[in-house]
Amino acid sequence: MILPLALTIGEPAGIGPDITLAAWSRRRETALPGFYVLGDPAHLRRRAERLRLDVPIITVTPAQALATFDDALPVVDLGVTVTAEPGVPDASSAPAAIGAIDRAVADVFSGTAAAVVTNPIAKNVLYRAGFTDPGHTEYLARLSTARTGKPVRSVMMLWSQTLAVVPVTIHIPLRDVPQALDAALIEETARITAHDLKERFGINRPRLAFAGLNPHAGENDTIGHEDAAIIAKVVDRLRAEGFDVRGPLPADAMFHAAARATYDAALCMYHDQALIPIKTLAFDNAVNVTLGLPFVRTSPDHGTAFDIAGSGRADPSSLIAALLLAARLTHAPVAPALAG
């Protein structure tokens, strides 16, 4: 049974509405899967008018989305009136953004949506409204734990046809990374990554490459001790269990074309070590995929871009890629290999 994707509106003052409207406008040329938007239909109509996009908006239930998708953008009304203008979040922003995430998760658990695709949120706006999670990834894990009654550990992967990377630590100061990197965290991240690459992406024996923390991966323990004392031991333990793993490798030599052909995902020790290479190689079409959840979740790999919201300059390529990947992971039994 083919189900629609549930697409959250994200921060309504950002470019989420812009790229949603633009993506739907390109639905035929990109073979876009059917989806519905969780948001305020009137807000989306105003944004379409501002952008001069001829996008009919229709209010639907999730069950009606696929039947109406080709002729109009289906919107499930959350009952939150959005008053935020482009680039100017207001008191309606947080309820709309959080309400959309909550409903999307509820819909996948109830079997009315195939997967969750999220537009970018503005964490500082949510924090001011009392949001306590570091970001989307952690919030989705918490919602999943509440639904299943089982602890859920989520992992962020940035994926493209060119490269896939997993940051072991994410949104923490660089000075805190060495203390945060312990064997249990690295090993659990690797296990979740390997599991989802096999079960969701159809890679029978995923190849994982571990980046070193220090320059030259520690240079035989002469430039920091973490690589030999922590990362190498995790790699040895996983290899002994039959995992296809290598490392720690010098991070400065991991991302050229020949190196990328040797692995399916690179496990990086901190945020920028992972995101700089993928945003350099695939800035417009990289996708944020949350691993470890009991459902598929993808998202564009960019932020709210308040400075260009409502201007017509936002590129929908990453959202289109996120929608296509979500459909592929949900409906196709085997997806193409990630890298190489």
C-alpha positions as CSV (number, residue, x, y, z in Angstrom):
1,M,0.0,0.0,0.0
2,I,1.5,3.3,-1.1
3,L,1.1,6.0,1.6
4,P,1.8,9.8,1.2
5,L,4.8,11.4,2.9
6,A,4.1,13.8,5.8
7,L,6.0,17.1,5.2
8,T,6.2,19.5,8.1
9,I,6.1,23.3,7.4
10,G,9.2,23.9,9.6
11,E,9.8,27.5,10.7
12,P,6.9,29.4,8.9
13,A,8.9,32.6,8.6
14,G,11.8,30.8,6.9
15,I,12.2,29.3,3.4
16,G,10.3,26.1,4.3
17,P,7.1,27.4,2.7
18,D,9.0,28.7,-0.4
19,I,10.8,25.4,-1.2
20,T,7.6,23.4,-0.5
21,L,5.7,25.4,-3.0
22,A,8.6,25.3,-5.5
23,A,9.0,21.5,-5.0
24,W,5.4,20.9,-5.7
25,S,5.6,23.1,-8.8
26,R,8.3,20.7,-10.1
27,R,6.5,17.5,-9.2
28,R,6.2,16.2,-12.7
29,E,9.7,16.9,-13.9
30,T,11.3,15.5,-10.8
31,A,8.8,12.5,-10.4
32,L,8.1,13.7,-6.9
33,P,6.3,11.3,-4.6
34,G,3.0,12.3,-3.2
35,F,3.1,14.2,0.1
36,Y,0.9,16.5,2.2
37,V,2.0,19.5,4.1
38,L,1.3,20.0,7.8
39,G,0.6,23.7,8.3
40,D,-1.8,26.6,7.8
41,P,-3.4,26.6,4.3
42,A,-4.0,30.4,4.4
43,H,-0.3,31.0,5.2
44,L,0.8,28.9,2.3
45,R,-1.6,30.7,0.0
46,R,-0.2,34.1,1.0
47,R,3.3,32.9,0.4
48,A,2.4,31.5,-3.0
49,E,0.9,34.8,-3.9
50,R,4.0,36.7,-2.7
51,L,6.2,34.4,-4.8
52,R,3.9,34.6,-7.8
53,L,3.6,30.8,-7.9
54,D,0.5,29.3,-9.4
55,V,0.0,26.7,-6.7
56,P,-3.5,25.7,-5.8
57,I,-3.8,24.9,-2.1
58,I,-6.4,22.3,-1.0
59,T,-7.2,21.4,2.6
60,V,-7.3,17.6,3.0
61,T,-7.0,14.7,5.4
62,P,-3.9,12.5,4.9
63,A,-6.1,9.8,3.3
64,Q,-7.1,12.3,0.5
65,A,-3.5,13.5,-0.2
66,L,-2.5,11.2,-3.0
67,A,-5.8,11.6,-4.9
68,T,-5.4,15.4,-4.9
69,F,-1.6,15.7,-5.2
70,D,-1.3,16.0,-9.0
71,D,-3.8,18.9,-9.2
72,A,-3.2,20.9,-5.9
73,L,-0.8,21.0,-3.0
74,P,-2.5,19.0,-0.2
75,V,-2.4,20.7,3.2
76,V,-3.5,19.2,6.5
77,D,-4.6,22.1,8.6
78,L,-3.0,22.0,12.1
79,G,-5.4,24.6,13.4
80,V,-2.6,27.0,14.1
81,T,-3.1,30.4,12.5
82,V,0.3,31.5,11.2
83,T,0.9,35.3,11.3
84,A,4.7,35.2,10.8
85,E,5.9,37.2,7.8
86,P,8.9,36.1,5.7
87,G,12.1,36.5,7.7
88,V,10.3,37.7,10.8
89,P,9.3,34.8,13.2
90,D,6.6,35.6,15.8
91,A,4.6,34.0,18.5
92,S,2.9,31.7,15.9
93,S,6.2,30.3,14.7
94,A,7.0,27.7,17.5
95,P,3.4,26.3,17.8
96,A,3.3,25.8,14.0
97,A,6.7,24.2,13.8
98,I,6.3,21.9,16.8
99,G,2.7,21.1,16.0
100,A,3.7,19.9,12.6
101,I,6.5,17.6,13.9
102,D,4.1,16.1,16.5
103,R,1.4,15.4,13.9
104,A,3.8,14.0,11.4
105,V,5.2,11.5,13.9
106,A,1.6,10.6,15.0
107,D,0.7,10.0,11.4
108,V,3.5,7.6,10.7
109,F,2.8,5.7,13.9
110,S,-0.9,5.5,13.0
111,G,-0.1,4.2,9.5
112,T,-1.5,7.2,7.6
113,A,1.9,8.5,6.4
114,A,4.8,6.5,5.0
115,A,7.6,8.7,6.4
116,V,8.4,12.1,7.9
117,V,10.1,14.8,5.9
118,T,10.9,18.0,7.9
119,N,11.4,21.5,6.7
120,P,14.1,23.5,8.6
121,I,13.3,24.9,12.0
122,A,14.9,27.8,13.9
123,K,16.1,26.4,17.1
124,N,16.6,29.8,18.8
125,V,12.9,30.6,18.1
126,L,11.9,27.3,19.6
127,Y,14.1,27.7,22.6
128,R,12.5,31.0,23.4
129,A,9.1,29.2,23.4
130,G,10.4,26.6,25.9
131,F,11.7,23.9,23.5
132,T,14.3,21.8,25.5
133,D,15.8,19.4,22.9
134,P,19.0,20.3,21.1
135,G,17.3,19.9,17.7
136,H,15.0,17.9,15.4
137,T,17.0,14.7,15.8
138,E,16.8,14.5,19.6
139,Y,13.1,15.6,19.6
140,L,12.2,12.9,17.2
141,A,14.0,10.3,19.3
142,R,12.1,11.5,22.4
143,L,8.7,11.3,20.6
144,S,9.6,7.8,19.4
145,T,10.5,6.7,22.9
146,A,7.2,8.0,24.2
147,R,5.3,6.2,21.5
148,T,7.1,2.8,21.8
149,G,8.1,2.8,25.4
150,K,11.6,1.8,24.4
151,P,14.8,3.9,24.5
152,V,15.5,5.3,21.0
153,R,19.0,6.5,20.2
154,S,19.0,8.7,17.0
155,V,21.9,9.3,14.7
156,M,22.3,12.1,12.2
157,M,23.5,11.1,8.7
158,L,24.1,13.6,5.9
159,W,23.6,11.7,2.6
160,S,24.1,12.4,-1.0
161,Q,24.9,10.4,-4.1
162,T,28.5,11.6,-3.7
163,L,29.1,11.1,0.0
164,A,27.5,10.1,3.3
165,V,28.8,11.2,6.6
166,V,27.8,10.7,10.3
167,P,29.0,13.1,13.0
168,V,29.5,11.2,16.2
169,T,29.2,14.4,18.3
170,I,27.0,17.1,16.9
171,H,26.1,20.5,18.4
172,I,28.6,20.9,21.1
173,P,31.6,23.3,21.3
174,L,34.8,22.0,19.8
175,R,36.6,22.3,23.1
176,D,34.1,19.7,24.5
177,V,34.5,17.1,21.8
178,P,37.5,15.1,23.3
179,Q,35.7,14.7,26.6
180,A,32.5,13.7,24.8
181,L,34.1,11.0,22.7
182,D,34.1,7.8,24.5
183,A,34.2,4.2,23.2
184,A,30.5,3.5,24.0
185,L,29.3,6.6,22.0
186,I,31.4,5.8,18.9
187,E,30.5,2.1,19.0
188,E,26.8,2.7,19.4
189,T,26.8,5.3,16.5
190,A,28.6,2.8,14.3
191,R,26.2,0.0,15.1
192,I,23.2,2.1,14.4
193,T,24.7,3.4,11.1
194,A,25.6,-0.1,9.9
195,H,22.1,-1.4,10.8
196,D,20.2,1.3,9.0
197,L,22.5,1.2,5.9
198,K,21.7,-2.5,5.7
199,E,18.0,-2.5,6.6
200,R,16.9,0.8,5.0
201,F,19.5,1.4,2.2
202,G,19.8,-2.2,1.2
203,I,23.6,-2.3,1.5
204,N,24.3,-6.0,2.5
205,R,27.7,-5.3,4.2
206,P,28.1,-1.6,4.9
207,R,31.6,-0.3,4.7
208,L,32.4,2.3,7.4
209,A,35.4,4.5,7.5
210,F,36.3,6.2,10.9
211,A,38.0,9.6,10.8
212,G,40.6,10.3,13.4
213,L,40.1,13.1,15.8
214,N,43.5,14.6,15.7
215,P,45.7,15.7,12.7
216,H,47.2,12.6,10.9
217,A,44.8,10.5,13.1
218,G,47.2,11.1,16.0
219,E,50.5,10.3,14.2
220,N,51.1,7.1,16.2
221,D,50.0,8.7,19.4
222,T,52.3,11.7,19.1
223,I,49.5,14.2,18.3
224,G,46.8,13.4,20.9
225,H,45.9,10.1,22.4
226,E,42.3,9.7,21.5
227,D,42.8,8.0,18.2
228,A,44.8,5.1,19.5
229,A,43.3,4.9,22.9
230,I,39.6,5.1,21.9
231,I,38.8,5.1,18.2
232,A,41.2,2.4,17.1
233,K,40.0,0.0,19.9
234,V,36.4,0.5,18.8
235,V,37.3,-0.3,15.2
236,D,39.2,-3.4,16.3
237,R,36.3,-4.6,18.3
238,L,33.8,-4.2,15.5
239,R,36.1,-5.8,13.0
240,A,36.4,-8.8,15.2
241,E,32.7,-9.1,15.1
242,G,32.7,-9.1,11.3
243,F,31.9,-5.5,10.6
244,D,33.6,-3.9,7.5
245,V,35.3,-1.0,9.2
246,R,38.6,0.9,8.9
247,G,40.3,3.6,10.8
248,P,41.1,5.9,12.4
249,L,42.1,7.5,9.2
250,P,43.6,11.0,8.6
251,A,40.5,13.2,8.0
252,D,42.3,15.3,5.4
253,A,42.7,12.4,3.1
254,M,39.3,10.8,3.4
255,F,37.1,12.8,1.1
256,H,38.7,12.8,-2.4
257,A,37.1,10.7,-5.1
258,A,39.3,7.6,-4.8
259,A,38.9,7.5,-1.0
260,R,35.1,7.9,-1.1
261,A,34.9,4.9,-3.4
262,T,36.1,2.7,-0.6
263,Y,33.4,3.2,2.0
264,D,29.6,3.7,2.2
265,A,29.7,6.2,5.1
266,A,32.3,8.1,7.0
267,L,32.0,8.4,10.7
268,C,33.4,11.7,11.8
269,M,34.3,12.8,15.3
270,Y,32.7,16.3,15.3
271,H,30.2,18.4,13.5
272,D,32.3,20.3,11.0
273,Q,34.6,17.4,10.2
274,A,31.5,15.8,8.7
275,L,29.6,18.7,7.3
276,I,32.3,20.7,5.6
277,P,33.1,17.9,3.1
278,I,29.5,17.1,2.2
279,K,28.5,20.7,1.9
280,T,31.4,21.3,-0.3
281,L,30.6,18.3,-2.5
282,A,26.8,18.4,-2.5
283,F,25.6,21.7,-1.1
284,D,22.4,21.8,-3.1
285,N,21.3,18.2,-2.9
286,A,22.5,16.7,0.4
287,V,19.8,15.2,2.7
288,N,19.7,14.9,6.5
289,V,18.6,11.4,7.4
290,T,17.9,10.4,11.0
291,L,19.0,6.8,11.7
292,G,17.9,4.7,14.6
293,L,14.3,5.8,14.5
294,P,11.4,3.3,14.0
295,F,10.4,5.3,10.9
296,V,12.1,7.0,8.0
297,R,12.8,10.7,8.5
298,T,14.6,13.0,6.0
299,S,15.2,16.7,5.8
300,P,16.9,19.3,3.6
301,D,20.5,19.9,4.7
302,H,20.2,23.6,5.2
303,G,18.6,26.1,7.6
304,T,15.8,28.5,7.5
305,A,17.6,31.3,5.5
306,F,15.5,34.1,6.9
307,D,17.4,36.6,4.7
308,I,15.9,35.2,1.5
309,A,12.5,33.9,2.7
310,G,9.8,35.2,0.5
311,S,12.2,36.4,-2.2
312,G,11.9,33.5,-4.6
313,R,15.6,32.8,-4.4
314,A,15.4,29.7,-2.3
315,D,16.6,26.5,-4.1
316,P,14.2,23.5,-3.5
317,S,16.8,20.9,-4.6
318,S,17.6,19.6,-1.2
319,L,14.0,19.3,-0.2
320,I,13.3,17.5,-3.5
321,A,16.2,15.1,-2.7
322,A,14.8,14.6,0.8
323,L,11.4,13.7,-0.5
324,L,12.8,11.3,-3.2
325,L,15.0,9.6,-0.7
326,A,12.2,9.2,1.9
327,A,10.0,7.5,-0.8
328,R,12.9,5.3,-1.9
329,L,13.7,4.2,1.7
330,T,10.0,3.5,2.4
331,H,8.8,1.9,-0.8
332,A,11.8,0.4,-2.6
333,P,13.1,-2.9,-1.3
334,V,16.7,-2.0,-2.2
335,A,18.2,1.5,-2.7
336,P,21.3,2.3,-4.6
337,A,24.6,2.3,-2.7
338,L,25.4,5.5,-1.0
339,A,28.9,6.3,-2.3
340,G,31.2,5.5,-5.1
